[in-house]
Amino acid sequence: MTNGSDVDALVSGDNFIGKLPDHLLIEIFVRVPVTEWAQISCVKKHWANLFRGECLWQAALVKSYPLASQAKRWPGPIPRGLSRRRFAALYISKQIFSLDGDMNEIVGHAYLFLKEQLELSTTPPSAVLHGTMIDQFIACGKSRDVANELASQIWIAVLDNLEENEHTFLLLKRLAQEADVFLPYPYSRSSKVQWRVFEKLFTDFRDCFNHVDYYDVLSCAKNRFQPIPSAWLGY
C-alpha cells in the first residue's frame, strides 16, 4: 500500500508518473488513500480533470466497493447519481455509520441529500426533507419504524457534521422554532433530532445569541422538553 513518503513522490509531478497514460494513472490514484486524493488532484490540471471524470470514480468503486456493481434497481425519490456520487455515499455510510450490506449506499445518499439541502437552503423545508428520506427507505422495503429510525440517525449525523458558522446557527435556530408536530408519524422529526438541535444551539452556538433570540429559543425548548438541562441555561 502507498505510504506517506510514496505519496510525496507521487504528487511531486517531476517523475515518470506524470508521463503515464490515463488508465495507468487512474489505477495508481485509486490505490492511494482517499485522504490524499484532494492533494493529488491539485498537483496538475490534467490530474484534476481525471478526478472530475467518470472513469476514475468507476475504478474507485470497483477497487473499494466491488459488490456495488451487483446493486439492484434504485427505488425511491433520492437520486443515485454517477460513480463519484455513489463512491461518496458508500464512503460516508462506512465512515460515519459503520454500515455494510444492501442498505449502506442508500443511507449514504440520504445523508448527502439532507446535508446539501440544509447547507444550500435559506429556508429549509425540514418536514419535506424528513419525509423524502422516509419515503426512500419505505420504497426499499423498510417498515415505517425502521425508516424513521434511519432518518433520525441521518439527521443527527448531518447536524454533527455541519460547519460552525453563521449559516448553521441561523439554520439551527429556524429548526428549533419550527413546528412540524402536525405531520403524521413518521413524517415529523423525532424528539431525538429536536433535542440535538437545541443541544447544539445552547452549547456550540451560545455566543451567537442576542438577548431576545436566546429567550425565544429557550421558550421553544421548554415547550418541547421538560425538564431541560441546566447547561442550556445562563445566557
C-alpha positions in Angstrom: 0.0 0.0 0.0 1.1 3.5 -0.7 2.5 5.3 2.4 3.3 8.9 3.2 6.7 9.1 1.5 5.3 7.4 -1.6 2.6 9.9 -1.8 5.1 12.8 -1.6 7.0 11.2 -4.5 3.8 10.6 -6.4 2.4 14.2 -6.2 5.7 15.9 -6.9 4.9 15.9 -10.6 8.6 15.7 -11.5 8.9 11.9 -12.0 7.9 9.4 -14.6 4.4 9.0 -13.2 3.4 12.3 -14.9 4.2 10.6 -18.3 2.0 7.6 -17.8 -1.2 7.1 -19.8 -4.5 8.0 -18.1 -5.6 4.4 -17.5 -2.4 3.6 -15.6 -2.6 6.9 -13.7 -6.1 6.0 -12.6 -5.0 2.6 -11.4 -2.3 4.3 -9.3 -4.5 7.0 -7.9 -7.3 4.7 -6.7 -4.7 2.8 -4.7 -3.6 5.9 -2.8 -5.5 6.6 0.5 -8.7 8.6 0.0 -7.4 11.3 2.3 -4.6 12.1 -0.2 -6.9 12.5 -3.2 -7.5 16.2 -2.8 -3.8 16.8 -2.6 -3.1 14.8 -5.7 -5.8 16.5 -7.7 -4.2 19.9 -7.0 -0.8 19.0 -8.5 -1.6 19.2 -12.2 -4.6 20.4 -14.2 -4.6 17.1 -16.1 -4.8 15.1 -12.8 -7.6 17.3 -11.6 -9.5 16.5 -14.8 -9.1 12.8 -14.1 -10.7 13.3 -10.7 -13.6 15.1 -12.3 -14.1 12.4 -14.8 -16.3 9.3 -14.6 -13.5 6.7 -15.4 -11.6 7.3 -12.2 -14.6 7.0 -10.0 -15.8 3.8 -11.7 -12.4 2.4 -11.0 -12.5 3.6 -7.4 -15.9 1.9 -6.9 -14.6 -1.4 -8.3 -11.5 -1.2 -6.1 -13.1 -0.1 -2.8 -16.6 -1.5 -3.1 -16.6 -4.4 -5.5 -20.1 -5.5 -4.6 -21.5 -2.1 -5.6 -21.8 -3.3 -9.2 -24.3 -6.0 -8.1 -26.7 -3.5 -6.6 -30.3 -3.9 -7.6 -32.5 -1.2 -9.2 -32.6 2.1 -7.4 -36.0 2.8 -5.8 -37.3 5.9 -4.1 -37.1 9.7 -4.7 -33.5 10.4 -3.8 -31.3 10.2 -7.0 -28.4 7.8 -7.1 -26.1 9.8 -9.4 -23.0 8.8 -11.2 -19.9 6.9 -9.9 -18.4 9.8 -7.9 -21.7 10.3 -6.0 -22.0 6.6 -5.4 -18.5 6.4 -4.0 -19.2 9.3 -1.7 -22.4 7.7 -0.4 -20.6 4.4 0.2 -17.6 6.1 1.9 -19.9 8.1 4.2 -22.0 5.1 5.1 -18.9 3.2 6.1 -17.0 6.0 7.9 -19.9 7.7 9.7 -22.5 4.9 10.1 -20.2 1.8 10.0 -22.8 0.1 7.8 -22.3 -2.9 5.5 -24.8 -4.7 3.3 -27.5 -3.6 0.9 -28.6 -0.6 2.9 -25.3 1.2 3.1 -25.4 3.1 -0.2 -29.0 4.2 0.4 -28.1 5.6 3.9 -25.1 7.4 2.3 -27.2 9.0 -0.4 -29.8 10.1 2.2 -27.1 11.7 4.2 -25.7 13.6 1.2 -29.2 14.7 0.1 -30.1 16.1 3.5 -26.7 17.8 4.2 -26.7 19.5 0.8 -30.3 20.7 1.2 -29.6 22.1 4.6 -26.4 23.8 3.5 -27.8 25.4 0.4 -31.3 26.5 1.5 -32.0 29.7 3.4 -35.5 28.5 4.5 -35.2 24.7 4.7 -38.5 22.8 4.4 -37.3 20.3 7.1 -40.6 18.3 7.2 -40.4 17.7 3.4 -36.7 16.7 3.7 -37.5 14.2 6.5 -40.5 12.8 4.6 -38.3 12.3 1.5 -35.9 10.2 3.4 -38.7 8.2 5.0 -40.2 7.6 1.5 -36.8 6.5 0.3 -36.4 3.8 3.0 -40.0 2.6 2.7 -39.5 2.2 -1.1 -36.6 0.0 -0.2 -38.9 -2.3 1.8 -38.2 -0.9 5.3 -41.0 -0.6 7.9 -42.2 2.9 9.0 -40.5 2.4 12.3 -37.1 1.4 10.8 -37.4 4.2 8.2 -38.0 6.8 10.9 -35.1 5.5 13.0 -32.7 5.6 10.0 -33.8 9.1 9.1 -33.3 10.2 12.7 -29.8 8.8 12.7 -29.0 10.6 9.5 -30.4 13.9 10.8 -28.2 13.7 13.9 -25.1 12.8 11.9 -25.7 15.7 9.5 -26.2 18.1 12.4 -23.0 17.0 14.0 -21.0 17.5 10.7 -22.3 20.9 9.7 -19.7 23.7 9.8 -19.8 26.0 12.8 -20.7 29.2 11.0 -23.4 31.9 10.9 -25.4 29.9 8.3 -25.5 26.9 10.5 -26.5 29.0 13.5 -29.4 30.5 11.6 -30.4 27.1 10.3 -30.5 25.5 13.7 -32.5 28.5 15.1 -35.1 28.0 12.4 -35.3 24.3 13.0 -35.7 25.0 16.8 -38.5 27.4 16.2 -40.3 25.2 13.6 -43.4 23.3 14.5 -43.8 20.2 12.4 -45.8 18.3 15.0 -48.9 18.5 12.9 -47.4 16.0 10.5 -48.4 12.3 11.0 -45.9 9.8 12.2 -43.3 9.0 10.9 -43.1 12.2 8.8 -42.4 14.5 11.8 -38.8 14.7 13.1 -38.2 12.6 16.2 -37.6 14.0 19.6 -34.0 12.8 19.4 -33.4 15.1 16.4 -35.2 18.1 18.1 -33.1 17.6 21.2 -29.9 17.6 19.2 -30.9 20.9 17.5 -31.4 22.6 20.9 -28.3 21.0 22.4 -26.0 22.3 19.7 -27.6 25.8 19.9 -27.2 26.1 23.6 -23.6 24.7 23.7 -21.8 25.2 20.4 -23.6 28.4 19.4 -24.4 30.0 22.7 -22.2 33.1 22.0 -24.2 33.8 18.7 -27.4 34.6 20.5 -28.7 38.1 21.3 -30.8 38.5 24.4 -34.2 38.3 22.7 -33.4 35.3 20.4 -31.9 33.3 23.4 -35.2 33.6 25.4 -37.3 32.9 22.3 -35.4 29.6 21.6 -35.3 28.7 25.3 -39.1 29.1 25.4 -39.4 26.7 22.5 -37.1 24.2 24.3 -39.2 24.4 27.5 -42.4 23.8 25.5 -41.0 20.6 24.0 -38.8 19.2 26.8 -39.3 19.1 30.5 -37.0 19.3 32.3 -34.3 20.9 30.2 -30.6 20.6 31.1 -29.1 23.2 33.4 -26.3 23.5 30.8 -28.8 25.2 28.4 -29.4 28.0 30.9 -27.5 31.1 31.8 -27.3 33.4 28.8 
